[in-house]
């Protein structure tokens, strides 16, 4: 799968997931999806994405070119702190 087709599919998957998981009492918000990082190795692709929503979520999507399957992981950052050595 070429990179642009992969990224477009990833953006679609993230949008669908985010809309499905918004609080139902919230109005549907408009938001942007952006790619944090992506790579292609042989027939496989991987990307990390996030949105402009204030939900703290980020997404990892992998495409297995041998099996023509997408693997979708959704994460939420709970904490980020510096620990001095």
N, C-alpha and C positions, 0 to 999 in steps of 0.2 A: 504494500500500500504506500503510495507516495505521501510525503510529509503533509502537504496542504490538505489532502483528503482526510488524513488521520486527525489533524488538528481540528478540522471542521466537525468531524464526528465526535471528538472529545468535547468540544464546546456544546454540542447538542446534548450529549449525555449529562453534562454538568448542569445545564439549564433545566432539563427535565427533572433531575434529582432535586435541585434547589427549589424549584416550584412545588414539587410534591411534598417537600419537607418544611415549607414555611408554616408558621403558626396560622391556623385556619382563620383566626380572628383578625389577622392583618390583611390589609388590602394587598392585592398583587402588586409588588413593587417592580419597577424597572431596574435592572442592574446589568453591569458589564461582567464579562468573563475574560480572564487574561491568563496567558501561559507564563508560568514562572520558569519552567525549564522543560526541554524536550530533547530526545535523541533517537536516532535510528541506528540499529546494529543488525546487519544482514537483513533478514526479512521481518524483524521485530521493531516495534516503536514503543516509546514510553514518554509520558508527559506528566508534569505536575501543574495543576491549574488552581485558580481561586476565583472569587467573585468580589464585587464591591459591596456586597451585603455585609452587615455588621454581625455575622453569625460565627465568625472565627473558624470557618470550615476551609479545608483545602482537599484536593482530590488528586489521586494518582491513578492514571489509566495506562494500562499496558495492552498492546496488541500482539498476539501470538500469530505470526504470519504462517506458521506451519499448520495450525489448526483453524485459522481464520476466526479467532475468538478475541473478545475484549474482556479484560479483567478490570473491574472498577472498585477502587477503595476510597472511602470518605473518612476524613480525619478532622478532629477538632483540637486545637491547641488549648491546653488548660493553663499552662504556665510557661513563662520564659524568664529565667533569672540567671544572673552571673554569679559564679562561685569562684572566688580567687583561690589559686593554688597555694 
